[in-house]
Amino acid sequence: MTKAFRPPVDVKRLRASQAAIRVTLRALKEAGLPVDKVCVIGGQVEIHCGHLDGGTAVEKDEGLQQW
């Protein structure tokens, strides 16, 4: 007979508050980071930031020399 799965005792379910989301978006704006997308799924919030204008894109470098 197998035991039912029990999560560890210290696992907590957290939900982002509206105030926390507003403070985060305001801080991103003040830092000059553009926000591309905000996804709210249930209690989870994902904030996707874009690239800064004038910055250089990171070149895909896998450590190999060019021949």
Number of C-alpha atoms within 10 A of each C-alpha: 3 4 5 6 6 6 8 7 6 5 7 8 6 8 11 12 11 9 9 11 15 11 11 13 17 12 12 15 12 10 9 11 15 16 14 10 11 13 10 11 8 8 10 12 14 11 15 11 13 11 12 11 10 6 7 8 9 6 6 6 7 6 6 6 6 4 3
